[in-house]
Amino acid sequence: MLDFYCPAAKLVIEVDGAVHEQQDEQDQARTEHLQQYGYRVLRFINEQVLNDLETVMGQISQMTQDIPAAQRTRRKPPDIAEAAAPLTP
């Protein structure tokens, strides 16, 4: 499951808690899987969001600057379900 998703930007935002400290390889594999479908992935740790939200929002804003106004919709691309599906070992 994705934490946040912006279809117009094909942007996935993941906010990682302590459990992610033990699953770096899984997170990297998931990021690469999403990137194969053309998604851009931003990862933040909980502390960044809680303690430095301005920087987090700035990074998200930079990733969305290239979205033409005509594409700013709430449509879900047809391939997101497949791209977000759990990886099988």
Buried (B, 14 or more C-beta within 10 A) or exposed (E): EBEEBBBBBBBBBBBBEEEBEEEEEEBEEBBEBBBEBEBBBBBBBEEBBEEEEEEBEEEBEEBBEEBEEEEEEEEEBEEBEEBBEEEEE
